[in-house]
Structures are given as C-alpha cells and as structure tokens.
C-alpha cells in the first residue's frame, strides 16, 4: 500500500482502490489531499492497473473544499488553485482505464465534482448529494458547472445549483447521475464485481472505447463518427484479431497476447 497522509491506495490484481481518508472532516478536499490525488494517479499509471476505484472513508465519499483553507484567498490565487483542482479532476476523465466512483455517503460540492469526473458512479443507498455553493456565495469551481449539466441535463443541473437541495441515492439514479444504487453494506462488493467483470474484456478495446466516447461528447456528431470509424479500424487489426478468432474458435479470448 502506497503511503499518503490523506489517502489510502491499494493495488492488487490490476485493480487500484483509492480511498479518501480525512474522516474527521468528512474527507473534505484540502489542497494537500488534492495534490496527493495527483500523485496517486501517477502511481496507478505506473502500476499498469486496468481499473481504478475511488471511494471515501467512513460515512462520506467527500465533502467539498476545506472552507477554512480557501476563505482568505485573493482572486488570482483562487483562480490558480481551482484551475489546479480542475486539472487533477480532469485526469480521471483522461485516464485510459475505467474509473469507478463508489459513493458510500455524503457526496457534497467538490466531492460531487470529483465523482462527476469518474466514468461510472455506483451509490450506496445511504448516499446523499448536494451542490451547496450558492449557500456560500460562491460558484462551483471543480468542473461541476460543466460536467453536471452534460450528465443530468441543463434544467436539472441548474435546479441543483440554484436550490442547493440535498438529493438521495434514488433521486440521483432517477436523474442518471449514478448508474446503480446498492445496499450500503454491499457497496464495495458490488463495485469490485463490476471491476472484475471489466477485467475480462479487452483492455485495449476498453481504452479506445473510453477515448472515443469521452471525446465524442465534446465535438460535432459527424466528427465523432469519424473518430469512431478510425478507432474501429484500429481495433479490428489489433485486439480484435484475438477476440474475433476466439469467437470463431468457440474459446475464451486471451487478452495477454
């Protein structure tokens, strides 16, 4: 297990588990924790893990920013600090491997923004969500205004931002913020089962699918189709050879080839 002050990183059998660990403050995202997240991503890349799971310790996934740490920031320093947060959160979207958020409890403000940067979100039935920034007189800064509207729609996102209401796991599922809600006690078991299922697929194809899907929502539809066609052709003559031949030969593919 890698050594951090505010995180726990455990890597085993191609699955990396990153746990936010400031339970005394609901895993609030202080500057040092965010920088440790950045270092942890580097370690995950170096480990050649094929799935990354992110969760929080105890009753929270993550609360928002550490208010005491940011209240006295001047405007230019605040812009630099939040741009750094955006860069680090964006790394999860840019990673070639799937990133799964296991939302075990309070997922608030910056914590929700971190979850939004992941590819898949699985929620405990005890999870609670909120974007409370307007209560504090500030604008969400960790990519939340950009990602939430893309995921749940403009009206739903603005409703959350304007009201600062709390939403439970079933609300999040209805809005498609999360892909599944599971019993709290079975959360990690369910997420691990999902990660292991992904491991049975072609890692090269998974990487290409993530890339073309992630970039496709940011470009013109026909431009995205061009990228899709290029990726299909690339996969067909690479990892597709093993997968298609395995299908024809009625055997399981060996993705280690």
Long-range contacts (C-beta under 8 A, 24 or more apart in sequence): 2-40, 2-43, 4-36, 4-39, 4-40, 5-32, 5-36, 6-30, 6-32, 6-33, 6-36, 7-33, 7-36, 7-37, 7-40, 8-57, 9-40, 9-43, 9-44, 11-43, 11-44, 11-47, 11-49, 13-199, 14-48, 14-49, 14-50, 14-51, 14-199, 15-49, 15-50, 15-51, 15-52, 15-53, 15-192, 15-195, 15-196, 15-199, 16-44, 16-47, 16-49, 16-51, 16-52, 16-53, 17-53, 17-55, 18-44, 18-52, 18-53, 18-54, 18-55, 19-54, 19-55, 19-56, 19-57, 20-54, 20-55, 20-56, 20-57, 20-61, 20-62, 21-56, 21-57, 22-57, 23-56, 23-57, 23-58, 23-59, 23-60, 25-63, 25-66, 26-59, 26-60, 26-62, 26-63, 26-106, 26-108, 27-56, 27-57, 27-58, 27-60, 27-61, 27-62, 27-63, 27-111, 28-62, 28-63, 28-64, 28-65, 28-66, 29-62, 29-63, 29-64, 29-65, 29-66, 29-85, 29-110, 29-111, 29-114, 29-142, 30-65, 30-66, 30-69, 31-66, 31-69, 31-81, 34-84, 34-85, 34-88, 35-88, 37-88, 38-88, 38-91, 41-88, 41-91, 41-92, 41-95, 44-95, 44-97, 45-95, 49-97, 50-97, 50-98, 50-198, 50-199, 50-203, 50-206, 51-97, 51-98, 51-99, 51-100, 51-195, 51-198, 51-199, 52-92, 52-95, 52-97, 52-98, 52-99, 52-100, 53-99, 53-100, 53-101, 53-102, 53-191, 53-192, 53-195, 54-92, 54-99, 54-100, 54-101, 54-102, 54-114, 54-115, 54-118, 55-101, 55-102, 55-103, 55-104, 55-187, 55-188, 55-191, 56-104, 56-105, 56-111, 58-105, 59-104, 59-105, 59-106, 60-104, 60-105, 60-106, 60-107, 60-108, 60-111, 61-101, 61-102, 61-103, 61-104, 61-105, 61-106, 61-107, 61-111, 61-114, 61-115, 61-127, 62-106, 62-107, 62-108, 62-110, 62-111, 62-114, 62-115, 63-106, 63-108, 63-109, 63-110, 63-111, 64-108, 64-109, 64-110, 64-111, 64-132, 64-133, 65-109, 65-110, 65-141, 65-142, 67-136, 82-141, 82-142, 85-110, 85-141, 85-142, 86-141, 86-142, 86-143, 89-113, 89-114, 89-117, 89-142, 89-143, 90-117, 90-143, 92-117, 92-118, 92-119, 93-117, 93-119, 93-214, 94-214, 96-207, 96-210, 96-211, 97-203, 97-206, 97-207, 97-210, 98-195, 98-198, 98-206, 98-210, 100-191, 100-194, 100-195, 102-187, 102-188, 102-191, 103-127, 103-169, 103-178, 104-184, 104-187, 108-132, 109-133, 109-140, 109-144, 110-141, 110-142, 110-144, 112-144, 112-148, 113-140, 113-142, 113-143, 113-144, 113-147, 114-142, 116-143, 116-144, 116-147, 116-148, 116-151, 117-143, 117-147, 119-210, 120-179, 120-194, 121-172, 121-177, 121-178, 121-179, 122-178, 122-179, 122-180, 122-181, 122-182, 122-187, 122-190, 122-191, 122-194, 123-169, 123-172, 123-173, 123-178, 123-180, 123-181, 123-182, 123-187, 124-169, 124-181, 124-182, 124-183, 124-184, 124-187, 125-169, 125-170, 125-181, 125-182, 125-183, 125-184, 126-169, 126-184, 127-168, 127-169, 127-172, 127-178, 127-181, 128-166, 128-167, 128-168, 128-169, 129-166, 129-167, 129-168, 129-171, 129-172, 129-177, 130-160, 130-164, 130-165, 130-166, 130-167, 131-160, 131-161, 131-164, 132-164, 133-161, 133-164, 134-161, 134-162, 134-164, 135-164, 148-177, 150-217, 151-176, 151-177, 152-176, 152-177, 201-255, 202-239, 202-240, 202-242, 202-243, 202-253, 202-255, 203-239, 203-255, 204-235, 204-238, 204-239, 204-255, 205-235, 205-239, 205-240, 205-243, 208-234, 208-235
